[in-house]
Amino acid sequence: MTGEINLSELSKEEFLSKFGGIFEKSSWIAEALFLLGYLDRYNNAASLHKALVNIFRTSTKTKKLNVLLAHPDLAGKLAQRGELTQESTSEQKSAGLDQLTLEEFEQFQKLNTAYMEKHRFPFIIAVKGLTKSEILVQFKKRLNNSNATEFDEACIQVEKIAKLRIQEIFYK
């Protein structure tokens, strides 16, 4: 693609099919943007990302938490059963999380459990471009954050993931 898509030519169904998964299992964000109209304003990845992020940021804390809760554990049970979204599968695979040793897998499971118990939502990080080791370092570091700090960081990571997913669609 050229990096531009004429969004105003897409039906609601086409728009949601293409962009509904930008925020993990939270198509309501893309739907809200579609319903606002003016899609011709968002003909590139950067402008579309900005518009979708604005909807996410201005949503209630409960809605943001639901977006966080929609994210799977890293190298978790859903990944093992092949039940991740296509986007999450690709992202986790790019970081090598589909090829963990038994020791690494157990380490991720322990961290996933400890993180969820402390923060009440899964550990979220934009894994694209990171190695397993880099992810583990961040996992251990962020586990010690306060709930408020970690909620904010998780939201930032969700926005980074959305940006990468939009770029993937525009520059495929």
Phi, psi and omega in degrees: 000164183273352184098002177229141176226134178276092185293331182293346178273352183272139171288169178302316181297317179295318179298314180291326177297320182279321189239359181294336181264009181300315172258121189317116176049035182227061183295347179301332180291311178295322179296319179299319179294316179302316182292335176291335182081198179058031183296339179295345177286341188246065185264005176224168185300317184295316182290323178293317178301313181301317181294316180293319178297322178300319178295316179299310184296327183270003177281169181290162178299324179296316179295320177298316179300319178297325175295316179298317181293339179286344181282142180278160170297150174286129180053036184268194184296323179297320178297318180297324181271000181071031185252015176282159171297160178303319181296313181294321178301311180298316182295314180293324178295321181298335179264004179079015182285353176268000182228048181278147170289167178300319179296316178295317179301314179297322178296315177298319180297317179296316180293318177303314181295312181297319181295313181296319179297321182281314190258344178069021170206159184288155174295127182236128176212141176286101189279343184301125180089357179257155175265167176303317182297317179296321179295316180297321178300313180294321179302308182296320181294312185286339178302328182275354179294158173292163179298318181295315179298317183288326175300313179298317180294319179298320178295319176299317180294322177300318179294323177295317178299317179300318180299314180296320180292320178295316179299322178300319180289315184288327187247019178299000000 
